[in-house]
Amino acid sequence: MLKAPSIKTALPGPRAKKLIKLDKSYVSPSYTRVYPLVVDQAQGLWVHDVDGNIFLDFTAGIAVNATGHCHPHVVKAIQNQAEKLLHMSGTDFYYTPQIQLAEKIAALVPGKGRKRVYFGNSGAEAVEAAFKLARWHTKRELNIAFFGAFHGRTMGALSLTASKTVQKKHYNPLVPGITHIPYAYCYRCVYNLCYPDCELFCVRWVEDTLFRTTVPPEEVAAIFVEPIQGEGGYIVPPPGFHRKMYEIAKKYGILYVADEVQSGMGRTGKMFAMEHFETEADITAIAKGIASGMPLGAMVAPSDTMDWEAGSHASTFGGNPISCQAAMATIELLEKSLMKNATVQGDRLMTGLHELQKSYVCIGDVRGKGLMVGVEFVKDRETKAPATEWRPRIIRKAFEKGLLILGCGENSIRFCPALTVSAQEIDLSLSIFEEAVREVCS
Ligand SMILES: Cc1ncc(COP(=O)(O)O)c(C=O)c1O
């Protein structure tokens, strides 16, 4: 029988209200909750709140629950490991799950030759490790990153981030020597050009202008890039963007660092989004979907790049045995069927959204790969004026109707469900989303 959302109380319900009040007293006010969802339990794509309301989850805990909530295979792996060893610290001792996972990840990340893996607990830690390794290996001080990028909130990762000023306000001075440049956001090209006639001007500009005027390329350690920009708006760059940028990096001995924290682990239908662009990054940062919800981050590099010495970087909890086992179970499921499902259901979702775009002029752009899909809202298709105020209203309406979605960029909504999503769940999400769009934009 097809499941459906069930909203029995006003939102938030009475239990949720009480907990939110308590949260307001004790939990950090720096979090950005967009609607008052207080989760009790969840299975697959279905989330139950503390008042018994049931929601269809197209957020996957911000693209984390790759295998759905509480997948039995992942839960079993966690239970088995929990009975054997909770923690020992892989920085000072050896244990089997960390070694086996490193071997597996090294084989999965594109690129021939031997690779090694550094483990942390989050996306920011994976990026932070990449930042430090790039400096260590190249002995260079400068770095390049992109406007719209989100790489995390620790001081190094935050310095690379250029998403929203609120994330940086009052935290300066940050790590110096980082230059942000425009990403290939073709829907809103900053150079007012059109692909393919532009011949990737945004990439050529790096060599022709940036490297000739302000940034000496021989002092640049790395270019940090999201294969598909996530928090920035689910922006898919055009073919050739990464390839050409990578070639420029190689010409000057610069490392190309792919932040696959959101786009990796099968979400786009390939294990890593960079595979869509036929480019093998020098360093890859992974987190989010890697362990289906257990905290884990990984930074992967060729053995001759990961040449730092003992003591130069480490983390007490990184590569925790339970997280490693959850990751092994997650990878098994991804390889068995879920990556394929991401492609099939992602195509279904994109087709449905493109259909909606025909009826609703406020949908300016629909873009994505696999189950990393974004919808950008505009007030006018000609001027492309961002419909910034409509976005939160659409998200709120969807919540009230039992669909969980999240924003990205200034005026976009992202669809990043678990890779276990079924065709019926995709269709259901589309019909609820359409109702919400109709009520706000018509
Ligand atoms: C591309 C990317 N990099 C890094 C991060 C930071 O990850 P975390 O929040 O686990 O530190 C995020 C989080 O959204 C991300 O999307």
PDBQT file of the ligand as one rigid body, heavy atoms in Angstrom, charges set to zero:
ROOT
HETATM    1  C1  LIG A 501      30.238  20.710  -0.088  1.00  0.00    +0.000 C 
HETATM    2  C2  LIG A 501      30.299  20.762   1.405  1.00  0.00    +0.000 A 
HETATM    3  N1  LIG A 501      31.500  20.774   2.006  1.00  0.00    +0.000 NA
HETATM    4  C3  LIG A 501      31.614  20.792   3.344  1.00  0.00    +0.000 A 
HETATM    5  C4  LIG A 501      30.496  20.807   4.144  1.00  0.00    +0.000 A 
HETATM    6  C5  LIG A 501      30.649  20.834   5.649  1.00  0.00    +0.000 C 
HETATM    7  O1  LIG A 501      30.257  19.627   6.172  1.00  0.00    +0.000 OA
HETATM    8  P1  LIG A 501      29.962  19.475   7.759  1.00  0.00    +0.000 P 
HETATM    9  O2  LIG A 501      28.718  20.251   8.035  1.00  0.00    +0.000 OA
HETATM   10  O3  LIG A 501      29.804  17.996   7.938  1.00  0.00    +0.000 OA
HETATM   11  O4  LIG A 501      31.143  20.009   8.454  1.00  0.00    +0.000 OA
HETATM   12  C6  LIG A 501      29.223  20.809   3.561  1.00  0.00    +0.000 A 
HETATM   13  C7  LIG A 501      28.017  20.843   4.404  1.00  0.00    +0.000 C 
HETATM   14  O5  LIG A 501      26.936  21.150   3.981  1.00  0.00    +0.000 OA
HETATM   15  C8  LIG A 501      29.124  20.771   2.150  1.00  0.00    +0.000 A 
HETATM   16  O6  LIG A 501      27.941  20.766   1.544  1.00  0.00    +0.000 OA
ENDROOT
TORSDOF 0
